[in-house]
């Protein structure tokens, strides 16, 4: 999973990071961090469904500790990573 930093994107398109942030928020209605969080949740769901990794290892892969990852995941999805994983069909 690769993310470009806001500063790098701003530099590449020759605008200030503040202006880029303002423009994204104005046009999309969300702070750029919102889209970053969506990407993390999407990656987390994919790993929880398709990977045998433990939740703790998935958290580390996504640069979280297990406790903070579980809180973050529940805040964004309404359920814990464990309950999300249990609901997925077994292959």
C-alpha angles and dihedrals in degrees: 000000000000128000128186114223117241090239091055093048091049091050091049093054094038100243132115118265089239092055092047091050091048092048094049091048092047095047100038102027093234137088113252089249088068091064091046089054091049089054091050091050091048091050091045092052091049091051093045091052101039106026132076089211117124118250089251091055092047088051091052091047088056091046097253133116112240096255096049091043091054091049092047093047093048092048091055101037105025093239139071121259089248095054091045090053094047091055093057118099115254117240 
